[in-house]
Amino acid sequence: MRNKWTGLLPKLLRRIFMAVQAALNRQRSAEARAGRGRHVGADLQTSEDLQGVQRQADFMQWLSQTVLASLYPGGPYERKYLAMLLLNTLLEVWNTPDSTTKTYTPPSRAPGDSATLACNAGTLVIGNHRFQAFCDGFFEAPAVHVLLGAAVDSWDRMRDGAVSCLMKLPAPLPALETPQALLPHLHWACHLLHSPRVRESDAGSRLLCMVYEKYVVELGWHIQLFPACTAALPPHEAAQDKGTAAALVMLHSLTTWLQADIKAGQEDLYQACRHSLVHGVLLLLHYLAPLIPWQNAGGVPGQAAAIRPWLQGLLQLLDQATQLVLQPLSKPQESNIGAEDVDADDVEGGEADLEGEGDLAPQSQVILTGCWLTMKQISLLLGIIATCAPLPGSGKSSQQHLLEPQQLADMGQRFIHVLTTIKHNGAIDKTQDGFTSLVQRMLLEASPQLNSLPQQWLHHLLAHMQRGGQSRDDIVRRSAGLPAAFVAVFTAEPTGHPKTLLQHGMEELLRVAADGSQEEPWPRVHAINTLRLTFSHKNLANDVSGFFAQGVQVAVMAMAAPAWEVRNAASLTFTGLIIRMLGFRNLVKGESARRAITGAEFFNRFPSLHTFLLTQLQAASKQLQQGAAGVHPSLFPVLALLSRLRPSLHNQSTLADDPLSPACFTEAVQHCATANHMAVRQLAACALAPLIPPEELAPMLLRLLTDVNGSCGSHGSSLNVVHGCLLQAKLLLEINAQTVDTAPLLHALLPLLQSTPQLMHPAHPCAPIRNEATLLAAAVVALPHLPQTAPMASLLLHIRQSSWLAVAQSCRDQDPNKQQQPVASASRESGDGVRGVDPRGGANDVPPLLYEAGDPMTCLWLKNAAVLLFGRGLSLALGRCGASREDQQKSGLREEEVRTAMGSRSYDVPGGCLKACILRAQSGEVMPSWLPILLKQHLKTERHHKVLRRLLHLLAALPTPSVPTPSGPTPSDTPLAVSQSNSKHPDNPAHQEALLGQQHITGSAASLAAMPDRLAGCQSDATAATMSVSVPPASLAPSIGSQPPAASASAAAAAAAAAAAAQTAVADTSDSSAVDNSAVVDAVQQYEQICMVVTQARHPSVKREALQCLGAAAHAVLAALTPFTHQQAFEPAAAWAHTEQPADLPSQKLGQNQKMSPDPAGRADLGWVAADLSSSLQHEAELRDSDLNPAHLRESTTSQTPLETSGVAQFEIEAPEAQQAEHEEQQGAYGLLDGFVALVSSYSQAWQFDDMRLAAATALAVSGSDAVSLHGCIVHA
């Protein structure tokens, strides 16, 4: 939105400018015709024009005043930044001449001339009419002071925008018209320039740059910054080039300052770094370098002679500064310090060392920061000088250029020396930028002497890479800055020209990287690291694409090198090449599978890789077949590359038809898929799918499943072969089968798939095979087209039976002290300890299994089996294959099965069950009515935080009953359910007693239990009575965490008992029009259980899910209440929310100052919620039990005002006394709702995690009650 504003607003302002200009031109023309005759129509037109111009002036003045007022100190960044953008746009449009007006014109110019902007900025003058676009005082001292304050803001964009606005103001700046007025600001800027903090030195540099451009260059003032700040007006006899002379005065003072700082650094580097070393002065020179009149100096011999000595001295000082900072940056391990090693005793300095700065950092960190910032500015400054300074050649005489060829050659050698020496990433990056600028300028020069320098530098880099006597320190941090130097030379070549340097450099780098006969590995490591950076550079992606195949070959071969450094660099280079050639792999969104290229396309694009990869894969497969202990170094990279491809859609399976066919790899990949190493089998299975065309899918699956059945039937079976074949078959069904008709395919495979349920059976001794068989069954179930035959339905039922046996077997009771036998030799007992019922009704003869933490494959198998059993796939598959209705019903959710799964000791079984149920609920499936009851039962006893989180997620996903539409009698003659009472106020005695603990709450519950006896004598036709309903703001509730955890838990338990007792006690007194007590009790119990989870859970994810589920529980409580009671009970709350309250109400003060936050342990107290419930019930019991006079009630309540009741609003609602017992049973529920709003609001306001606040807000919205929402507004107010 802000970008649209900043793009459209300049168009609007320019249109306003053009409209005002046109209107004033018409007015001037009408005045010119006034002497020749009066035209009524013209007068009307000019009158409308003047009115429109006045409206535009009012708008522009309001806009300029509002924008300037938004730049107050301490304002939000968003407000200030947008205001700064608008201010820049205003000044750009209205403070510069229009495209038709080339010069400024003073106001005294004769009328009748063309439209111009006057010297006083922002005023458009046409004839005798003036249009002022800015408010009064806009170009005066206060506005300048506001912009100067914004120029030192901590945000870079704010500083840049403020200086840009100052540059658009007239020179000299208002309130800074004299040297005496400017001098204090110069001292201030120089003090900022020497600050060790980058934001302050940047602010000082920008301010001094503004002074240089407006006062020195434009006005010709003579300003010196060192050794003392001075400012003087230009002499009267100044020539035409007064700006250049004044600029040289300031530039010479900066070089003097730079020399003094270098000398101070040579004497005491640490103290100099505490004052930014020379970073501040170099930063100012970096900003000033593009503003120096280089071209004028090249055209005027006198100016060139004046600038040349200054430039020579500057280059010498930069060389000295480089030598000063080079040592700390080349050996950071000698002076650097990690964050974990920082101690308070290591932090030196203080007020005595640097006034106003305080403690900065450890000494080594201060030195390293000052040195790398200095090196950064040196490199950038040299790059700007090389780009802007006049060079020899191009028709210039020897007196017009400022740099000699030898100086440029030395500058390049200095860059190379720095890049091959320093090891700081930040300094390397900025030095690379400076070197790139220098090489670009040399390549663009017509002089052969200069144009040949980059080639010499490239040869020097290649020689440096292969020099002898290197050590391990030379390859630190991926060869440090050496690859950056190569990339700087490669990227500097102009676009559209032959890349001769890149071609020569890549050939040499590939040759050195492929040479494994060298005595030392360091040159090879440097070459491979350089290739990695070159292949990954975005500006070289197209230019180096021709070297991708050679790079892959070099990286794969280098993985067999004996030196670890070479193998590490090769693996990084191979990864970068795979990303560059095939893109990123995004498994979550699945985009990589659709965007990946096929194997045929890949090998047609890189034909040399086909033979190379096939040779390497065959060698690796042969090594595996020979039973070698290790794997071939090329095995994993080749399989990883093949697995990233996509299956081809056409038949290119034979070598005779296409020598580049991907099917040539099939045999070698299948050999690898049965290797001894599981990782090799998994990767080989992933690599097989892209090699199989659709025509070969069915024969390949037949061979694989035949091998599975043959291996299972033989006595000397190889479990690795079975596991590998299952992996391949599963991935072929998941990937390749999506493009073919699966019904005939499965019809052919059906006899071979009958063994899959047996492999899933818990009796199978190999957990990986059980897991892969389960995944293969899930892949079969997920196919879109299934044969509608009885064998297919039988296979699906057997799959479900095996999944159920796996889930049921995980719930066997085992004695932890009993010695467990291996699974293969364990005795088989029928149905021993299985909690749940076998869906087939037969005996369960599966031995108990071991579920230890050291067996992750068994846990994975149990999870996949649970997901398959309880998911929708089996039910839908049975429907697609034409199974009977009875079989389809059996495949749905069954209570005994879910109960058995939830009782498993392994997390994976209940976790997989809940995951499948969540997916069912989210798909819109109607869930059985017993599921919420079962989940509530497990909510009390579940302790695993992941299971608890998914359980709460499923509870929240289940559909909640909707709140019925209010109906029945009118509000004037309907009974009232009192939602809240004065007991919540801190001054209420009942509230004070309720906070004492469980004893008083139990007493309140006992008094509630006796209510029906006291209310039994109430007559149904009693006269109407007036009741006083007090609705305090929810912010008066005590803060969470204000009570001990023990008291909180006991109070919460007592509150639950009190609510249940209240609902049971009044059940017998309700008539047909009252609320269903069982529904209210169930809803309240569910709310209490979830509320306890919210307050006791330690894991943030569990607390987040519980908060979201809490909203659904509150919604259920509301839905269980009668509609008219629900509406009327919260009418006082709505009235209180819409009543204007005085600012000094105690409730509002408490709501503003009180922070409701959970305790640090992540466990909030629910004691005050229980106290709310019990005290609210007790207050209503006392109110019912007492013999109140309705007339007295009316008289006492009408005589009070909201202010007299300390923020508790009083309302008169008439209700028959006989009907009061009808809503007595609902008071506990409404008290719970009040606690819900306060609890959720506390989390939404004070929790430290954003997702927790969002969950709380979601819970408040999910509750679905307008009354709760209104009450929530009171809390947030």
VENGIHU-V364284 format. One record per residue. RES is the residue in one small letter. OMEGA is omega as a letter, one per 30 degrees, with the letter a starting at -180 (* if undefined). Layout:
RES & OMEGA
RES & OMEGA
This chain:
m & l
r & l
n & l
k & l
w & a
t & l
g & a
l & a
l & l
p & l
k & l
l & a
l & l
r & l
r & l
i & l
f & a
m & l
a & l
v & l
q & l
a & a
a & l
l & l
n & l
r & l
q & l
r & l
s & l
a & l
e & l
a & l
r & a
a & l
g & a
r & l
g & a
r & a
h & a
v & a
g & l
a & l
d & l
l & a
q & a
t & l
s & l
e & l
d & a
l & l
q & l
g & l
v & l
q & l
r & l
q & l
a & l
d & a
f & a
m & l
q & l
w & a
l & a
s & l
q & l
t & a
v & a
l & l
a & a
s & a
l & a
y & a
p & l
g & l
g & l
p & a
y & a
e & l
r & a
k & a
y & l
l & l
a & l
m & l
l & l
l & l
l & l
n & l
t & l
l & a
l & a
e & a
v & a
w & a
n & l
t & a
p & l
d & a
s & l
t & a
t & a
k & a
t & l
y & a
t & l
p & a
p & a
s & l
r & a
a & l
p & a
g & l
d & a
s & a
a & l
t & l
l & a
a & l
c & l
n & a
a & l
g & a
t & l
l & a
v & l
i & a
g & l
n & a
h & l
r & l
f & a
q & a
a & a
f & a
c & l
d & l
g & a
f & a
f & l
e & a
a & a
p & l
a & l
v & l
h & l
v & a
l & l
l & l
g & l
a & l
a & l
v & l
d & a
s & l
w & a
d & a
r & l
m & l
r & l
d & l
g & l
a & l
v & l
s & l
c & l
l & l
m & a
k & l
l & a
p & l
a & f
p & a
l & l
p & a
a & l
l & a
e & a
t & l
p & l
q & l
a & a
l & a
l & l
p & l
h & l
l & l
h & l
w & a
a & l
c & l
h & l
l & a
l & a
h & a
s & l
p & l
r & a
v & a
r & l
e & l
s & l
d & l
a & l
g & l
s & l
r & l
l & l
l & l
c & l
m & l
v & l
y & a
e & a
k & a
y & a
v & a
v & a
e & a
l & l
g & l
w & l
h & a
i & l
q & a
l & a
f & g
p & l
a & l
c & l
t & l
a & a
a & l
l & l
p & l
p & a
h & a
e & a
a & a
a & a
q & a
d & a
k & l
g & l
t & l
a & l
a & l
a & l
l & l
v & a
m & a
l & l
h & l
s & l
l & l
t & l
t & l
w & l
l & l
q & l
a & l
d & l
i & l
k & l
a & l
g & l
q & l
e & a
d & a
l & a
y & l
q & l
a & l
c & l
r & l
h & l
s & l
l & l
v & a
h & a
g & a
v & l
l & l
l & l
l & l
l & l
h & l
y & a
l & a
a & l
p & a
l & l
i & a
p & a
w & a
q & l
n & l
a & l
g & a
g & a
v & a
p & a
g & l
q & l
a & l
a & l
a & a
i & a
r & l
p & l
w & a
l & l
q & l
g & l
l & l
l & l
q & l
l & l
l & l
d & l
q & l
a & l
t & l
q & a
l & a
v & a
l & a
q & l
p & a
l & l
s & l
k & a
p & a
q & l
e & a
s & a
n & a
i & a
g & a
a & a
e & a
d & a
v & l
d & a
a & a
d & a
d & a
v & a
e & l
g & a
g & a
e & l
a & a
d & a
l & a
e & l
g & a
e & a
g & a
d & a
l & a
a & l
p & a
q & a
s & l
q & l
v & a
i & a
l & l
t & l
g & a
c & a
w & l
l & l
t & l
m & l
k & a
q & l
i & a
s & l
l & l
l & l
l & l
g & l
i & l
i & l
a & a
t & a
c & a
a & l
p & a
l & l
p & a
g & l
s & l
g & a
k & l
s & a
s & l
q & a
q & a
h & a
l & a
l & l
e & l
p & l
q & l
q & l
l & l
a & l
d & l
m & l
g & l
q & l
r & l
f & a
i & l
h & a
v & a
l & l
t & a
t & a
i & a
k & l
h & a
n & l
g & l
a & l
i & a
d & a
k & l
t & l
q & l
d & l
g & l
f & l
t & l
s & l
l & a
v & l
q & a
r & a
m & a
l & l
l & a
e & a
a & a
s & l
p & a
q & l
l & a
n & a
s & a
l & l
p & l
q & l
q & l
w & l
l & l
h & l
h & l
l & l
l & l
a & l
h & a
m & a
q & a
r & l
g & l
g & l
q & a
s & a
r & a
d & a
d & a
i & a
v & l
r & l
r & l
s & l
a & a
g & a
l & l
p & l
a & l
a & l
f & a
v & l
a & l
v & a
f & a
t & a
a & a
e & a
p & l
t & a
g & l
h & l
p & a
k & a
t & l
l & l
l & a
q & a
h & a
g & a
m & l
e & l
e & a
l & l
l & l
r & a
v & a
a & a
a & a
d & l
g & a
s & a
q & a
e & a
e & a
p & a
w & l
p & l
r & l
v & l
h & a
a & a
i & l
n & l
t & l
l & l
r & a
l & l
t & l
f & a
s & a
h & a
k & a
n & a
l & a
a & a
n & a
d & a
v & a
s & l
g & l
f & a
f & a
a & l
q & l
g & l
v & l
q & l
v & a
a & a
v & l
m & a
a & l
m & l
a & a
a & l
p & a
a & l
w & a
e & l
v & l
r & l
n & l
a & a
a & l
s & l
l & l
t & l
f & l
t & l
g & l
l & l
i & l
i & a
r & a
m & a
l & l
g & l
f & l
r & a
n & a
l & a
v & a
k & a
g & a
e & a
s & a
a & a
r & a
r & a
a & l
i & l
t & l
g & l
a & l
e & a
f & a
f & l
n & l
r & l
f & a
p & a
s & a
l & a
h & a
t & a
f & a
l & l
l & l
t & l
q & a
l & l
q & l
a & l
a & l
s & l
k & l
q & l
l & a
q & l
q & l
g & l
a & a
a & a
g & l
v & l
h & a
p & a
s & a
l & a
f & l
p & l
v & l
l & l
a & l
l & a
l & a
s & l
r & a
l & l
r & a
p & l
s & a
l & a
h & a
n & l
q & a
s & a
t & l
l & l
a & l
d & a
d & l
p & l
l & a
s & l
p & a
a & l
c & a
f & a
t & a
e & a
a & l
v & l
q & l
h & l
c & a
a & l
t & a
a & a
n & a
h & a
m & l
a & l
v & l
r & a
q & a
l & l
a & l
a & l
c & a
a & a
l & a
a & l
p & a
l & a
i & l
p & a
p & a
e & a
e & a
l & a
a & l
p & a
m & l
l & l
l & l
r & a
l & a
l & l
t & l
d & l
v & a
n & l
g & l
s & a
c & a
g & a
s & a
h & l
g & a
s & l
s & l
l & l
n & l
v & l
v & a
h & l
g & l
c & l
l & l
l & a
q & a
a & l
k & a
l & l
l & l
l & a
e & a
i & a
n & a
a & a
q & a
t & a
v & l
d & a
t & a
a & l
p & l
l & l
l & l
h & l
a & a
l & a
l & l
p & a
l & a
l & a
q & l
s & a
t & l
p & l
q & l
l & l
m & a
h & l
p & a
a & a
h & a
p & a
c & a
a & l
p & l
i & l
r & a
n & a
e & l
a & l
t & l
l & l
l & l
a & l
a & l
a & l
v & a
v & a
a & a
l & a
p & a
h & l
l & l
p & a
q & a
t & l
a & l
p & l
m & l
a & l
s & l
l & l
l & l
l & l
h & l
i & l
r & l
q & l
s & l
s & l
w & l
l & l
a & l
v & a
a & a
q & l
s & a
c & l
r & l
d & l
q & l
d & a
p & a
n & a
k & l
q & a
q & l
q & l
p & a
v & a
a & a
s & a
a & l
s & a
r & l
e & a
s & l
g & a
d & l
g & a
v & l
r & a
g & a
v & l
d & a
p & l
r & a
g & a
g & l
a & l
n & a
d & a
v & l
p & l
p & a
l & l
l & l
y & a
e & l
a & a
g & l
d & a
p & a
m & l
t & l
c & l
l & l
w & l
l & l
k & a
n & l
a & l
a & l
v & l
l & a
l & a
f & l
g & a
r & a
g & a
l & l
s & l
l & l
a & l
l & l
g & a
r & a
c & l
g & l
a & a
s & a
r & l
e & l
d & l
q & l
q & l
k & a
s & l
g & l
l & l
r & a
e & a
e & l
e & l
v & l
r & l
t & a
a & a
m & l
g & a
s & l
r & l
s & a
y & a
d & a
v & l
p & l
g & l
g & l
c & a
l & l
k & l
a & l
c & l
i & l
l & l
r & a
a & a
q & l
s & l
g & l
e & l
v & a
m & a
p & a
s & a
w & a
l & l
p & l
i & l
l & l
l & l
k & l
q & l
h & l
l & a
k & a
t & a
e & a
r & a
h & a
h & l
k & l
v & l
l & l
r & l
r & l
l & l
l & l
h & l
l & l
l & l
a & a
a & l
l & l
p & l
t & l
p & a
s & l
v & a
p & l
t & l
p & l
s & l
g & a
p & l
t & a
p & a
s & a
d & l
t & l
p & a
l & l
a & a
v & a
s & a
q & a
s & l
n & a
s & a
k & l
h & a
p & a
d & a
n & a
p & a
a & l
h & l
q & a
e & a
a & l
l & a
l & l
g & a
q & a
q & a
h & l
i & l
t & l
g & l
s & l
a & l
a & l
s & l
l & a
a & a
a & a
m & a
p & l
d & a
r & a
l & a
a & a
g & a
c & l
q & a
s & a
d & l
a & a
t & a
a & l
a & l
t & a
m & l
s & a
v & a
s & a
v & l
p & l
p & a
a & l
s & l
l & l
a & l
p & a
s & l
i & a
g & a
s & a
q & l
p & a
p & a
a & l
a & l
s & a
a & a
s & l
a & l
a & l
a & l
a & l
a & l
a & l
a & l
a & a
a & l
a & l
a & a
a & a
q & a
t & a
a & a
v & a
a & a
d & a
t & a
s & l
d & a
s & a
s & a
a & a
v & l
d & a
n & a
s & l
a & l
v & a
v & l
d & a
a & l
v & l
q & l
q & l
y & a
e & l
q & a
i & l
c & l
m & l
v & l
v & a
t & a
q & a
a & l
r & a
h & a
p & a
s & l
v & l
k & l
r & l
e & l
a & l
l & l
q & l
c & a
l & l
g & l
a & l
a & l
a & l
h & l
a & l
v & l
l & a
a & a
a & a
l & l
t & a
p & a
f & l
t & l
h & a
q & a
q & a
a & a
f & l
e & l
p & l
a & l
a & l
a & l
w & a
a & a
h & l
t & l
e & a
q & l
p & a
a & a
d & l
l & l
p & a
s & a
q & l
k & a
l & a
g & l
q & a
n & a
q & l
k & l
m & a
s & l
p & a
d & a
p & a
a & a
g & a
r & a
a & l
d & l
l & a
g & a
w & l
v & l
a & l
a & l
d & a
l & a
s & a
s & l
s & l
l & a
q & a
h & l
e & l
a & l
e & l
l & l
r & a
d & a
s & a
d & a
l & l
n & a
p & l
a & l
h & l
l & a
r & a
e & a
s & a
t & a
t & a
s & a
q & l
t & l
p & a
l & a
e & l
t & l
s & l
g & l
v & a
a & l
q & a
f & l
e & l
i & a
e & l
a & l
p & a
e & a
a & a
q & a
q & l
a & a
e & a
h & l
e & a
e & a
q & a
q & l
g & l
a & l
y & l
g & l
l & l
l & l
d & l
g & l
f & a
v & a
a & a
l & a
v & l
s & l
s & l
y & a
s & a
q & a
a & a
w & a
q & a
f & l
d & a
d & l
m & l
r & l
l & l
a & l
a & l
a & l
t & l
a & l
l & l
a & a
v & a
s & l
g & a
s & l
d & a
a & l
v & l
s & l
l & l
h & l
g & l
c & l
i & l
v & a
h & l
a & *
